[in-house]
Amino acid sequence: MRKRTYRAVTVKQMDMEQLGVGHDRLMLGCDAAKAIWYGAWMNAQGEVLQTIRWDQVEETGELLTRLGALHAAGVAVEVAVEPTATYADAVVAQLLAQGVAVYRIDTKHSHDYQEIYDGVPSGHDAKAAAIVAKLHLERGRSSRRWPVPTPHRRELRMCVAALDWIKQDEERAVNRLEARLARHGPELLRLLPLTGVTAAKLLATYGSPAAVAADPDGAVAGPAAVGTRPAVGGHARPGGGVCDGHARDPHAHRRAPPGRAARNHASRPAAPAARGRTGADHAGRD
């Protein structure tokens, strides 16, 4: 292979006479990048005429001007792009707005073609641009027209992406919360899902298992207050904790908690419902 095969010049150094004379169709294969793009001009016979490079932000306008000059000279220009994430979208949008035919090259096909193209398995930007132009020239399944979604479809994609970001943030937050609760309140992990409203309100109101044990009545009433659906067969937490919904025994949460909470609980007067229970109620049970 002769030397300087992949030597690139800037857009301003393009030889417009070489490109505009004797050609009615040219392919510009592009290797997309975050900053510096490379392009390979190829004729219908598969020969690379020039390799260029340009800064996406500062020199894309100059490239569009020269593409317009080629179109005015009667040269049909087809641009083929190997996309890299979303780095190609801005340039492609400007090309489409100018009426240039843009094609998308399969990334895997481009990678597999490296050794076939020049016998060398390695790759670089200038070579990638030439391979993109070659694959477009040979067409097949490697080259397809760049898809242009409708505004409605773009909006739906954005909504799906936003929802995915929210779910990722929620998952990270739940994982951090689970790690803290495994140390300070592992019982809660058994009783309530961390993604529910009940657990969030409970943690925001009390903050610690000790605070929940000190106020069992308020902790049990909390789920009903926020309008959550009680779990079937819920049970009270030992020591006066929180249940997932209503307990089977409405007075199960009145069991005396250990320590100081037990003494405070024992000195508390009985609930009205308990005082109102008569012997007939007990007889009815028998």
NUVEX-200712 format. One record per residue (C-alpha): x, y, z; residue in one letter. Coordinates in steps of 0.05 Angstrom, whole numbers, plus 5000, padded with zeros to 4 digits. Example, Ala and Ser with C-alpha at 12.3 -4.5 7.8 and 13.67 -1.06 7.14 Angstrom:
2
524649105156A;527349795143S;
This chain:
286
500050005000M;502750684981R;504551185035K;499851725060R;493651345036T;489651605095Y;492652305100R;487152805115A;486453535098V;481854055129T;475254245097V;478154905073K;483754525038Q;478954094997M;480554064923D;473854274895M;476254224824E;478153494832Q;471353344861L;467153754814G;470153564747V;468652894714G;464052634767H;456452604769D;456052214834R;460352224896L;460051874963M;462452205027L;463551685081G;463751985150C;466351725216D;462352095269A;465752345333A;464552815390K;469153355362A;473353195300I;469952835243W;473452475185Y;470552405116G;472852015054A;470652244985W;469651644939M;467651604866N;463051094834A;469050644819Q;470750574893G;476951014891E;478251484949V;479452174920L;480652574984Q;480352475059T;478153075099I;477253255172R;473253805205W;471054055273D;463753905284Q;462154555318V;466555055280E;467154765210E;460654405194T;457955045163G;463855065115E;462654345095L;455354485080L;457355075037T;461954644995R;456754094989L;451954624962G;457254834911A;457954114887L;450454044880H;450254684840A;455654394794A;451253794779G;454653294825V;449952844865A;452852764934V;450852194980E;453252215052V;454051575091A;455151605167V;457151085218E;453551335280P;457151375347T;451951435402A;448352105390T;454552485364Y;452152445292A;445152725302D;446853465299A;450853425235V;445752945203V;440053425219A;443653985183Q;445053545123L;437853325118L;435454045125A;439854225065Q;436653655024G;442853205024V;441452455019A;444152145084V;445151395096Y;446551015159R;451950475159I;451549865204D;456949925257T;458349185261K;459049125186H;464049695187S;468149365242H;468248695208D;470449015142Y;476949295170Q;481648725150E;477848595085I;478749305063Y;486449355065D;488848715096G;490349045163V;485848875222P;487149525259S;482950145249G;483150905256H;478551485239D;480851605167A;480550875150K;473650815182A;471151375138A;473651015075A;470350365097I;463750725108V;464051015038A;465850325009K;460149975045L;455250495021H;457750404949L;456749654953E;450149764989R;446749115009G;444349105080R;450049525106S;447150195082S;440150455095R;436951145090R;437751525155W;431151455193P;427352095206V;422151995262P;415852405264T;415052935318P;410052495354H;414951905355R;420652365379R;416152595436E;414451885455L;421851695455R;423452285500M;417952085549C;420551375551V;427651625563A;425252095618A;421551525652L;427751095648D;431851645682W;426751695737I;426650945749K;434250925752Q;434251485804D;428951125844E;432750475842E;439150805866R;435351155923A;431850505944V;438450135945N;441650655989R;435550656035L;435549896040E;442849896060A;441450386117R;435250016141L;439149356142A;443349676197R;438150086235H;431349756222G;431649076187P;424548906209E;421749436163L;424649076103L;420348476121R;413948856133L;413449406080L;415849506008P;420650096006L;417450345942T;410650445974G;407551076004V;406850756073T;414350646083A;416051336058A;410951676105K;413151256163L;420551426155L;418952156144A;414552196206T;418551766256Y;425451666227G;427651106274S;424950456302P;425350746373A;420551306353A;415750806323V;415950376386A;414450996428A;408151146388D;405050476365P;398050766358D;400151316310G;404750846272A;399150346259V;394150896240A;399151186192G;397750716132P;390250846136A;391451596140A;395151606074V;389951186039G;394250566024T;390949896014R;392349426073P;395748776058A;391748136069V;393947786132G;398148366158G;401148296227H;403648756281A;411048856289R;413948566354P;414849116405G;409349556378G;411949656308G;408549786242V;404149296204C;403049286129D;395849526132G;391149326189H;392848756236A;388148166244R;387348336318D;385749086322P;388749096392H;394948696376A;399149326374H;397549446448R;402248896471R;407049196521A;413649366489P;420049216528P;423949716571G;421650416584R;416550386529A;413249806566A;412450206630R;409550796592N;404850336555H;402549996619A;400850666652S;396550876592R;388950806604P;385350276565A;382350456499A;374850606497P;373449996455A;376749546507A;372949876566R;366349786529G;367149036521R;362048646564T;361347946590G;356347806534A;362047906484D;366147376519H;360046916524A;358946996450G;366046766437R;364746136478D;
